[in-house]
Amino acid sequence: MIHPEEVKSLLIRHFPGAEVSVADQTGTMDHFDIHVISKVFEGKTLIEQHRMVQVPLEAALTDGRIHAVQIKTRTSL
């Protein structure tokens, strides 16, 4: 398990200046709904954007603290 605020912190460190929100989908702190808005996604495909979001979460995904994520990315509001 990992707290949503810790997930958010990992993402903010990886994407400085991004708008990030993380919600626990099931109450078990291992399924998350993640939204990241950042200009770094400009020119990237959706799959490239999602892979970029997975990078800072790799350790938690590998060791099982995060079981599932639903990722939504955008370049602007």
SVG drawing of the C-alpha trace seen along z (x, -y; Angstrom):
<svg xmlns="http://www.w3.org/2000/svg" viewBox="-13 -25 25 32">
<polyline fill="none" stroke="black" stroke-width="0.4" points="0.0,0.0 1.0,-3.5 -0.8,-6.7 -2.2,-8.8 -0.3,-11.9 3.0,-9.9 2.0,-9.0 1.2,-12.6 4.6,-13.7 6.5,-11.2 4.7,-12.6 5.2,-16.3 9.0,-15.7 9.1,-14.0 6.9,-16.7 7.8,-20.0 5.1,-22.6 2.5,-20.0 -1.0,-19.9 -1.4,-16.5 -4.3,-14.8 -4.4,-11.3 -7.4,-9.5 -7.7,-6.1 -10.2,-4.2 -11.0,-1.4 -10.1,-2.5 -7.2,0.1 -4.5,-2.4 -3.2,-0.2 -5.6,-1.3 -5.3,-4.9 -6.9,-7.3 -4.1,-9.7 -4.5,-12.9 -1.5,-14.8 -1.6,-18.1 1.8,-19.2 3.3,-20.8 6.0,-18.1 3.3,-15.9 3.1,-18.2 3.9,-16.3 3.8,-12.9 1.3,-10.1 -1.1,-9.1 0.8,-5.8 4.1,-7.8 2.4,-10.2 1.2,-7.3 4.6,-5.6 6.1,-8.9 3.7,-8.9 4.6,-5.3 8.4,-6.0 8.3,-7.6 5.9,-4.9 8.0,-2.0 9.3,-0.9 5.9,-0.9 4.3,0.9 7.1,3.5 7.0,4.2 3.2,4.3 2.5,1.2 0.5,0.1 -1.6,2.8 -3.4,0.7 -3.6,-2.8 -5.9,-4.6 -4.0,-7.4 -5.3,-10.6 -2.9,-13.1 -3.4,-16.4 -1.1,-19.3 -3.4,-22.1 -6.5,-22.9"/>
</svg>
